[in-house]
Amino acid sequence: MIIARIAAVLTAVVALTGALLTAGSGTAQALGPFCAPGDPNQTTAELFATTNTATITDPADPRLSDQLPLFDTEVRLNALMELGTVNGSEPVDGVFWSDQNQQITYETSRRFDLACTGSENLCWIADDLRLRHNQEAVLGIAYLPPDNERSDGFLVRVPGVDVTRLHDALLADPVARDRLVGGSVTKDGTLILVADRADLDVTKTFVEGLGAQWDPSAVRYGDRELVTDTCIQGVLF
């Protein structure tokens, strides 16, 4: 399986390189089947990932100051191998609930804007990172119209929330903790949550319990991918 996967990755890189040389950057089809029509640079998915495997309980832990610059480069290369591209990324402060260990942790993480990325190659990118860095799960969402049959999740941005408040609220709310798994906070204090569409009301209640305002216009729908195992069509995408 590993040899087959390496061969598939090499084939993808060769195909991508050849297509770019032949067609130029203006042709979305040269990059892959998941580019936005007419604009291969348009963000079509977001990914949240880390290299952290430690349990960190102190928000002042110096390990949380690492902004993972090398990881940014790694994910950019990984996306290319799966026929996607990274438009940009930013360090975020993460909180993750491990169902395996029944433990909540702070972690340094990064958020990535991905172009030419749909559910399939988003799942492969996430799974590559999960295996390489021994992660329990890697989270992403591929954006879709709300009425698409595969639009089973959503992402919402909520300003004015710090990571300690997120951590403490999740620790105190077992329902939200189990459904949301965790969340990310940007450096300007914007909370980002990605959840199943069925948990929209749970998420709204959780956000309001933080003392923040729920804004329906800040919700974007898509195919949520919480990758915890090998990507298999019809199972994880």
Summary of the structure (lengths in Angstrom):
residues: 237
radius of gyration: 17.7
end to end distance: 18.9
largest distance: 55.5
contacts: 753
relative contact order: 0.16
helix: 38%
strand: 30%
